[in-house]
Amino acid sequence: MIKETCSVLITGASSGIGRAISLRLLSSGFDVIATGRSKEKLMRLSSESRPIGGRIELFEMDVRSLRSVKNVRTQLKEMNIRVDALINNAGFGLWGPIFHINDEEIMDQFNT
């Protein structure tokens, strides 16, 4: 019997919930395509994933940049990596009363 593995692309995988999801899915036998803005944090995720085993691919990507997203899409295609599922986890927190947050910050939050 041939076992086919499901691959999951996770945005915002370099820290927080995205990091935890990446490690959990990897330990459950999924192939993980981890994306994030911080190369250093992605490298830490890579180190943390080694004892688990499995396949994890890391890509520096900013979901707010169409160029960045297209670059990763091109790399995935060139590497013949298919994406079976997407966990769109990227985000950041804005703290404080809404009337203290300017329009640009609110739009940046929604765009992420």
C-alpha positions in Angstrom: 0.0 0.0 0.0 1.3 3.5 -0.9 0.9 6.0 1.8 0.4 9.5 0.5 1.2 12.4 2.8 -0.8 15.6 3.0 1.1 18.8 2.8 -0.1 21.9 4.7 1.1 25.5 4.1 1.0 27.6 7.2 1.4 31.4 7.2 2.8 33.0 10.3 4.5 29.7 11.2 7.6 31.2 12.8 6.1 31.9 16.2 3.0 31.6 18.4 0.1 29.5 17.2 1.6 29.0 13.8 4.7 27.5 15.3 2.7 25.2 17.5 0.5 24.1 14.6 3.6 23.4 12.5 5.2 21.2 15.1 1.9 19.4 15.9 1.1 18.6 12.2 4.7 17.5 11.6 4.5 15.1 14.6 1.2 13.8 13.2 2.8 12.8 9.9 1.9 15.8 7.7 4.4 17.5 5.4 4.7 21.1 6.6 5.4 24.2 4.4 6.1 26.9 7.0 6.1 30.5 6.0 7.0 33.6 8.0 8.6 37.0 7.8 11.5 36.3 10.1 14.3 34.1 8.7 15.8 33.7 12.2 12.6 32.5 13.7 12.1 30.1 10.8 15.6 28.7 11.5 14.6 28.1 15.1 11.5 26.3 14.0 13.7 24.1 11.8 15.9 23.3 14.8 12.9 22.5 16.9 11.5 20.2 14.2 14.6 18.0 13.7 13.9 15.7 16.7 10.3 15.2 15.4 11.4 14.1 11.9 9.2 14.4 8.9 9.4 16.9 6.1 9.3 20.6 6.7 10.1 23.3 4.1 10.7 26.9 5.2 10.0 30.0 3.2 10.4 33.6 4.1 7.2 35.3 3.1 5.2 38.4 4.0 1.5 37.8 3.2 1.0 41.6 2.7 3.5 41.5 -0.2 2.1 40.1 -3.5 5.6 39.8 -4.8 6.7 37.8 -1.7 3.6 35.4 -2.1 4.2 35.0 -5.8 7.9 34.2 -5.2 7.0 31.4 -2.8 4.4 30.1 -5.2 7.0 30.0 -7.9 9.5 28.2 -5.6 7.0 25.6 -4.6 6.1 25.0 -8.3 9.9 24.7 -9.2 10.4 22.3 -6.3 7.3 20.3 -7.3 5.7 20.7 -3.9 2.0 20.6 -3.9 -0.2 22.3 -1.3 -3.1 20.3 -0.1 -4.3 22.6 2.7 -3.7 26.1 3.9 -3.8 27.4 7.4 -3.9 31.2 7.0 -2.5 32.1 10.5 -0.4 35.2 9.9 -1.4 38.2 12.0 -0.4 40.6 14.7 -2.1 42.2 17.7 -3.2 45.8 18.1 -3.5 46.9 21.7 -5.5 49.7 23.2 -8.9 51.4 22.7 -10.0 51.4 19.0 -10.3 55.2 19.0 -6.5 55.4 19.6 -5.7 53.2 16.6 -5.3 55.2 13.3 -6.8 54.1 10.0 -3.5 53.0 8.6 -2.9 50.6 11.5 -6.4 49.2 11.1 -6.0 48.6 7.4 -2.6 47.0 7.9 -4.3 44.6 10.5 -7.0 43.6 8.0 -4.6 43.2 5.1 -2.5 40.8 7.2 
